[in-house]
């Protein structure tokens, strides 16, 4: 999984960080025909961890 820094972001920064993770992930896999499920799961978990910071009621796990 990509290392996600645990910093204090406001909503706009968290959304930009999530979009950046998505863009990097899509750039890494866009040229390949086969993508492993673990790579997709890692990307989704990275994005979820960033977005979870926006809502304190969301469980980090």
MDTraj code that builds the backbone (N, CA, C; nanometers):
import mdtraj as md
import numpy as np

residues = "UNK UNK UNK UNK UNK UNK UNK UNK UNK UNK UNK UNK UNK UNK UNK UNK UNK UNK UNK UNK UNK UNK UNK UNK UNK UNK UNK UNK UNK UNK UNK UNK UNK UNK UNK UNK UNK UNK UNK UNK UNK UNK UNK UNK UNK UNK UNK UNK UNK UNK UNK UNK UNK UNK UNK UNK UNK UNK UNK UNK UNK".split()
xyz = np.array([
    [0.0839, -0.1169, 0.0000],
    [0.0000, 0.0000, 0.0000],
    [0.0888, 0.1238, 0.0000],
    [0.0482, 0.2268, -0.0700],
    [0.1218, 0.3517, -0.0738],
    [0.1202, 0.4164, 0.0630],
    [0.2341, 0.4700, 0.1039],
    [0.2403, 0.5346, 0.2348],
    [0.1600, 0.6631, 0.2327],
    [0.0671, 0.6749, 0.3257],
    [-0.0155, 0.7939, 0.3381],
    [0.0269, 0.8651, 0.4643],
    [0.0721, 0.9891, 0.4486],
    [0.1160, 1.0649, 0.5645],
    [-0.0045, 1.1044, 0.6473],
    [0.0086, 1.0940, 0.7795],
    [-0.0996, 1.1286, 0.8703],
    [-0.0825, 1.2737, 0.9143],
    [-0.1289, 1.3646, 0.8286],
    [-0.1198, 1.5061, 0.8565],
    [-0.2590, 1.5624, 0.8769],
    [-0.2670, 1.6800, 0.9365],
    [-0.3954, 1.7440, 0.9611],
    [-0.4325, 1.8273, 0.8394],
    [-0.5282, 1.7806, 0.7589],
    [-0.5697, 1.8474, 0.6372],
    [-0.7099, 1.9022, 0.6537],
    [-0.7383, 2.0116, 0.5853],
    [-0.8776, 2.0512, 0.5755],
    [-0.9398, 1.9723, 0.4609],
    [-1.0683, 1.9860, 0.4403],
    [-1.1395, 1.9046, 0.3410],
    [-1.0827, 1.9198, 0.2009],
    [-1.0511, 2.0416, 0.1585],
    [-0.9999, 2.0637, 0.0234],
    [-0.8673, 1.9919, 0.0019],
    [-0.7777, 1.9992, 0.1008],
    [-0.6484, 1.9318, 0.0873],
    [-0.6651, 1.7804, 0.0836],
    [-0.7562, 1.7267, 0.1635],
    [-0.7792, 1.5827, 0.1639],
    [-0.8356, 1.5356, 0.0307],
    [-0.9266, 1.6132, -0.0246],
    [-0.9836, 1.5772, -0.1543],
    [-0.8768, 1.5835, -0.2621],
    [-0.7921, 1.6860, -0.2597],
    [-0.6838, 1.6955, -0.3582],
    [-0.5859, 1.5806, -0.3434],
    [-0.5563, 1.5426, -0.2190],
    [-0.4646, 1.4308, -0.1964],
    [-0.5247, 1.3007, -0.2482],
    [-0.6542, 1.2793, -0.2243],
    [-0.7207, 1.1588, -0.2741],
    [-0.7179, 1.1561, -0.4265],
    [-0.7453, 1.2695, -0.4878],
    [-0.7426, 1.2754, -0.6343],
    [-0.6019, 1.2503, -0.6876],
    [-0.5021, 1.2994, -0.6170],
    [-0.3640, 1.2755, -0.6581],
    [-0.3290, 1.1270, -0.6497],
    [-0.3735, 1.0598, -0.5426],
    [-0.3511, 0.9153, -0.5301],
    [-0.4166, 0.8395, -0.6452],
    [-0.5385, 0.8798, -0.6783],
    [-0.6105, 0.8151, -0.7886],
    [-0.5357, 0.8374, -0.9193],
    [-0.4950, 0.9608, -0.9447],
    [-0.4244, 0.9920, -1.0691],
    [-0.2944, 0.9129, -1.0814],
    [-0.2180, 0.9048, -0.9716],
    [-0.0933, 0.8271, -0.9755],
    [-0.1222, 0.6799, -0.9993],
    [-0.2218, 0.6276, -0.9285],
    [-0.2562, 0.4863, -0.9450],
    [-0.3022, 0.4547, -1.0857],
    [-0.3869, 0.5405, -1.1408],
    [-0.4346, 0.5183, -1.2774],
    [-0.3211, 0.5315, -1.3781],
    [-0.2295, 0.6246, -1.3523],
    [-0.1144, 0.6396, -1.4416],
    [-0.0262, 0.5163, -1.4411],
    [-0.0126, 0.4548, -1.3237],
    [0.0710, 0.3347, -1.3119],
    [0.0109, 0.2152, -1.3847],
    [-0.1230, 0.2063, -1.3878],
    [-0.1855, 0.0865, -1.4448],
    [-0.2462, 0.1079, -1.5834],
    [-0.2469, 0.2315, -1.6319],
    [-0.3164, 0.2599, -1.7572],
    [-0.2562, 0.1892, -1.8790],
    [-0.1292, 0.1617, -1.8762],
    [-0.0614, 0.0994, -1.9907],
    [-0.0672, -0.0534, -1.9872],
    [-0.1130, -0.1095, -1.8754],
    [-0.1120, -0.2551, -1.8615],
    [-0.2486, -0.3138, -1.8916],
    [-0.2484, -0.4358, -1.9416],
    [-0.3733, -0.5043, -1.9718],
    [-0.4258, -0.5801, -1.8501],
    [-0.3345, -0.6218, -1.7626],
    [-0.3740, -0.6989, -1.6449],
    [-0.3266, -0.6251, -1.5200],
    [-0.4177, -0.6077, -1.4264],
    [-0.3863, -0.5425, -1.2994],
    [-0.4290, -0.6388, -1.1889],
    [-0.3397, -0.6616, -1.0938],
    [-0.3727, -0.7555, -0.9864],
    [-0.4768, -0.6944, -0.8928],
    [-0.5551, -0.7813, -0.8337],
    [-0.6572, -0.7348, -0.7401],
    [-0.5939, -0.6685, -0.6185],
    [-0.4746, -0.7132, -0.5795],
    [-0.4092, -0.6512, -0.4633],
    [-0.3687, -0.5069, -0.4931],
    [-0.3275, -0.4787, -0.6176],
    [-0.2933, -0.3412, -0.6540],
    [-0.4163, -0.2509, -0.6514],
    [-0.5275, -0.3013, -0.6989],
    [-0.6520, -0.2247, -0.6968],
    [-0.6969, -0.2043, -0.5522],
    [-0.6888, -0.3078, -0.4715],
    [-0.7271, -0.2969, -0.3312],
    [-0.6393, -0.1959, -0.2579],
    [-0.5095, -0.1968, -0.2845],
    [-0.4190, -0.1004, -0.2218],
    [-0.4577, 0.0428, -0.2571],
    [-0.4876, 0.0666, -0.3839],
    [-0.5269, 0.2004, -0.4267],
    [-0.6564, 0.2434, -0.3580],
    [-0.7536, 0.1535, -0.3522],
    [-0.8806, 0.1874, -0.2879],
    [-0.8625, 0.2127, -0.1377],
    [-0.7783, 0.1340, -0.0722],
    [-0.7524, 0.1552, 0.0702],
    [-0.6818, 0.2885, 0.0949],
    [-0.5889, 0.3241, 0.0064],
    [-0.5212, 0.4532, 0.0187],
    [-0.6205, 0.5682, 0.0086],
    [-0.7070, 0.5604, -0.0905],
    [-0.8061, 0.6657, -0.1110],
    [-0.9028, 0.6701, 0.0066],
    [-0.9449, 0.5539, 0.0552],
    [-1.0376, 0.5501, 0.1683],
    [-0.9754, 0.6128, 0.2927],
    [-0.8479, 0.5855, 0.3167],
    [-0.7831, 0.6413, 0.4360],
    [-0.7742, 0.7929, 0.4295],
    [-0.7537, 0.8467, 0.3110],
    [-0.7513, 0.9927, 0.2959],
    [-0.8907, 1.0500, 0.3175],
    [-0.9906, 0.9890, 0.2564],
    [-1.1270, 1.0399, 0.2678],
    [-1.1840, 1.0217, 0.4083],
    [-1.1395, 0.9196, 0.4805],
    [-1.1892, 0.8958, 0.6160],
    [-1.1527, 1.0098, 0.7095],
    [-1.0452, 1.0819, 0.6780],
    [-1.0067, 1.1963, 0.7599],
    [-1.1102, 1.3082, 0.7543],
    [-1.1933, 1.3080, 0.6515],
    [-1.2946, 1.4122, 0.6359],
    [-1.4101, 1.3944, 0.7324],
    [-1.4337, 1.2717, 0.7772],
    [-1.5477, 1.2438, 0.8627],
    [-1.5013, 1.1707, 0.9877],
    [-1.5019, 1.2363, 1.1029],
    [-1.4505, 1.1715, 1.2245],
    [-1.5321, 1.0513, 1.2692],
    [-1.6539, 1.0340, 1.2181],
    [-1.7367, 0.9193, 1.2553],
    [-1.7028, 0.7943, 1.1756],
    [-1.6213, 0.8083, 1.0710],
    [-1.5823, 0.6941, 0.9882],
    [-1.4699, 0.6193, 1.0594],
    [-1.4841, 0.4883, 1.0680],
    [-1.3818, 0.4061, 1.1300],
    [-1.2571, 0.4024, 1.0407],
    [-1.1361, 0.4208, 1.0980],
    [-1.0148, 0.4170, 1.0167],
    [-0.9820, 0.2784, 0.9648],
    [-1.0468, 0.1737, 1.0136],
    [-1.0168, 0.0362, 0.9697],
    [-1.1135, -0.0066, 0.8657],
])
top = md.Topology()
chain = top.add_chain()
for i, resn in enumerate(residues, 1):
    res = top.add_residue(resn, chain, resSeq=i)
    for name in ("N", "CA", "C"):
        top.add_atom(name, md.element.get_by_symbol(name[0]), res)
traj = md.Trajectory(xyz[None], top)
